[in-house]
Amino acid sequence: MRRAVHEDGERQNLRPISLGNVQR
């Protein structure tokens, strides 16, 4: 599950730190 979110972030060219905000 967490990997899917990380992959989505990389797809949008976002960093893991920004992913935390997107997960909110």
Buried (B, 14 or more C-beta within 10 A) or exposed (E): EEEEEEEEBEEEEBEEEEBEEEEE
